[in-house]
């Protein structure tokens, strides 16, 4: 069996990664995009706070030497375990609300069917979260203080109820699966001129599968294997990974910037190590519009940026692709025009 010290090390490592990814999301939003913090970000902050609250409760349990001994019973520990229900069972819905808020900015009004499904998804998720909140509070009766009675006799505790755990897990798992399945029709309609970009978008939306697999693992471990100290790892991993997954959906601009910086640094090092005489700069030529010099120079300039497919959380999905159109005039002089078309889905 894993030691309680190893459990705490693992949990705080996950917490640190979650903080880093959320901070990176804020950096992308505020500094790279020069945008404001949206409702999806605030909901993600709430999910991060819930993850931190759960970790504080686990740390207090660890200091009481009660993490690997479920027989220890005192009022303080019972209150900590009761609070744990709120941080995990209810707090895990905040990352879901964050991604739903993102969907509201993503899906345009020109898709009324998808908008209607989104309202239904939001209503269902909100209903599940409220049922979870009231179930954790009043599972043992109208007086929640029953959960921390100062007695050694067995009595009702929401934290120890396997039936309540199964109910909460079923609602959480259902809403998680629906959140992952919802954007699939949008990906099918998406027209991208690069397989790599379409694969990148698929990966972004498919990150939710990680949370689903962790949730299934937690349920199997708790129900069919053993409800021991490892349950702390599964619970913390599920809520922290859900925060990390939602935060990662906005990091594509940062990854692209880091990739460009790495490429430029590599080119500089290669240029520095190359030996040889200094060649005079080539005369690119001014060239008139329509001449070969002009269009060769334009093609080299445009190739540095390329076309992009990027998620804009305010105006939807913006697709930019380059189209080369050629035509002949009356005197049969070929001209080439570069046209950029923007499509909004």
N, C-alpha and C positions, 0 to 999 in steps of 0.2 A: 504493500500500500504506500502511496506517495506521502511524503511528510508534509506537515502543515507549513513549514518554512519554504519548501519548494512551491507549494500552492501560492503563497503570498508573492514570491518572486515572479512567478508566471503572471499573476493578476496585475501586478504593478508594471510589468513589461508591456502587457496589452494596453494598459491605461496610458502609458507614455506614448506608445505608437498612435493611439487615438487622439491625444492632444496634438501631436505633430501634424497629423493629417488634417485635423480641423483648422489648425493655424495656417497650414498651407492653403486650404480652401479660402480662408479670409484674405490671405495675401493675393491670391489670384483675383478674388472679387474686388478688393479695394485698390490694390496697387497696379496689377496688370491690366485690369479691365476698366479701372477708374469708375466703378459702379458702387452703389450703396449696398448695405446689408439687407437682404430680403427676408420675408417671413420664413422661407425654407431654411435659411441660416439660423434664425432664432430658434426654430423648432429643433434643429440639430444641436444647438447649444444646450437646450433643455435635455435632450437625450444624453449628451456628454455629462451634464450635471447629475443625471440619474445614475449613470455608470460610476461616477465618482462617489456618489452617496452609497451605492452598493459596496464599493471597495472599502469605504470607511467602516461600514458595518462589519465586513469580513475581517478587517484589521482589528477592530475591537474584539470580535469573537476570538481571533487568534491570540490576542494578549490575555484573554481569560482562559486560554488553554482548552477551549471548548470546540475548536474547529474539528478535531478528530474524535471527539467524545460527545455523542448526542445524549448521554445520560445525565450530564451536568444540567442542573435546573436551578435558576434563581431569577428574581424579578428583573434585574438589569439585562440578563441575557435574553429573557423572553421578550422584553421590549425591543431589543435590538433585532431579534428575529422577526418580530411583527413589522418593524419598519422596513426590513429587507423585502417583504412582500410588495410594498409600494414602489421601492426603487427599481425592482426587477419586473414584476408583473405588469405594473402600470407604466413605468418609465420606458419600457422597451417599445411602446407605441409611438414615442416622439420621433425616432428616426423614420418610422412609417409615415407619420404626418408630414415630415420634411420632404420625403420623396413625392408624396401626393401633391404638396404645394408646388413642387417642381413640375409635376405633370400639368397642373393648371396653367402654368406659364408656357409650357411646351406645346400643348394641343391647341390649335387655332379654332376660332369660332366657325370656320368653314367645315368643321367635322362635328356636326351636332350629335351624331350617334356616339362618337367617342367622348364627347363632353358629358352626355347623359350617363354613360357608363362610369365616367370619372366621379360624377356626383354620387352615384350609387356606391362606388368604392369608398369614397370619403365618408358617407353616412354609415356604411357597414363597419368600417374601421373605428369610427367614433363610438358607435354603439358597443362594439366589443370592448373598447377601452373603459367605457363607463360601467359595463357589467363587471369587468375585472376589478375596477376600483371599489364598487359597492360589495362585491363578493368577498374581497379581502378584508373589508371593514366589518361586515355584519355576518360573516360565516358562522360565528359562534353565538349569534344572538344580537339583540339591539344594543347591548352594552359591550363595546370592544375591549374593555378592561378585563373581561373574562380570559383573554389570551395570556395575560401575565399575572394570574393569581399566585399569591405566595403560598403554595402548597406543593407537597411532594406527590400528592395523588394525581392520577391521570385525569386530565380535563381537556376540553376542546382548545386546540390551538390551530389557527389558520395555517401557520408555517408548517405544521406536521401533517396536515390533511392531504392524503394522496388523491382523494376524490377532487378536491379543489384544484390541485395541481393539474390533473388531467383536463378539467374544464378550461382552465386558463390556457393550457398549452394548445388545446384544440382551437380556441379562438385566435390565439396568436399565430399559430401555424397557418390557419385558413387565410387570415389577412395578409400574411407574408407571401404566400403563394399567389394570391390575387394581385398583389403589388408587382410581382415579378412578371406575371403573365400579361398584365394590362398593356404594356407598350409594344407587344409583339406585332399587332396589326400595323402600327406606325413604321416599324422596321421593314415590313413587307412592302409598304408603299414608297419607301424611301428610295430615291434614285441617286445613286452615287457613282461617279465615274472612276472609282478606284476600289478594288477589292480590299486593299489594305485599310482604307478609311471606313468602309462598311464593316469590316471585321473589328475595327477599333470601337465603333459604336455598339456593335453586338456585345463586345466584352464589357463595355460600360454598363449596359443594361443587364447583362448576365451576371454581374457581380453579386446580385441578390441570391443567387443559387448557393453561395457560400454560407449565408445565414440560414438558409433552409436545411442544408446538410448538418450544420452545427445543432440546429433545433431538433432534428431527428435523432442525432447522437445523444443529446441530453435526455430526450424522452426514453430512449432505449436503455440508457445507463440507469435512469431513476426507476423505471418500471420493471424491467426484465433482468437487470444485472444486479446492482446493489446501490442503495441510497447512502453512500458513504461520503468521505471527504472529497472525492472527485466531483461531486455535484457542484461544489463551489467553483471549480475550474470551468465546468460546462456552462453554468449560469453567467459567470463573468465574461467568458468567451463569446457567448451569444449576443449579449447586449453591447459589448465593446466592438465586436466585429460588425454589428449592424451600424454602429456609428461610423466606423472606418469605411465601410462600403459606401454609405451615403456621401461621406466627405470626399471619397475618391472620384466620384462622378464628375466633379468640377475641376480636376487637376490636369486635364489634357493640355491646356495652354502652358502650364508650368513645365510639364514634361517636354513639350515641344521646344520651349525656350532653353531648357537644360540640354536638350539634344543638339540644338543649334550652337550653343556655347561650346559644347564638347567637340563638335565638328570643326568649328573655327579654331579652337585651340590645337586640334590635331593638325590642321592645315598649316598653322603658324609654326608648329614644331617641325613639320616636314620641310617647309620652306627655309627654316633656319639651318637645318642640317644639310641641305642641298648645297653643293659647291659648284662654282663655275663662273664664267664671266657675266657681268651684268648686261643684260640685253636692253637695248633702247626700247622705250615704250612704243607700241605699235600705234600707228595713226588709224583710229577707228573710222575716220572720215565723217563728214557731216551728213551728206546724203540727203536727197529730197525724199519726200513721202512717196512711196511706191518703188524706190530704187532698192537694189539688192543690199547695199550697205545699211540702209535704214532698217529694213526688216530683219536682217541678221543681228543687228545690235538690239532691236526690240526683243527678239526671241531669247537672246542671252540674258537680258535684264529680267524678263518675266519668269524665266525658268528658276530663278533664285527663290521666288515665293511659291510658285505653283498654285494649283487650285486647292481649296480647303472646304471641308465639310465640318461645321462646328455647331454645337448646341448653344443657342442664345436663349437664356432663361427668360428674356423679356418678350422677344418677338417670335419665338418658335425656332424651328430648324432652318438655318440658312444654308443653301447649297450654292456654291459658286463654281462654275466650270468654264473652261476656255474652249471656244469653238472657232475653227479656222474656216472661213468662207472665201471662195474664189469666184471670180466672174470675169468676163471679157467685155471690153468696151467695143464700140463700133469699129475702131481702128485695130482691134485684135491685140491690144496691149494688156497683158494680164496684170491684175491688181489683186493684192491680198489684204484683207481687212481682218483685224482681230476683234472679235466681239465677245464680251463677257455677259453672260446671262445669269441672272439671279432667280432662283426658285425658292419660294417659301412653302413649306408644307404645314 
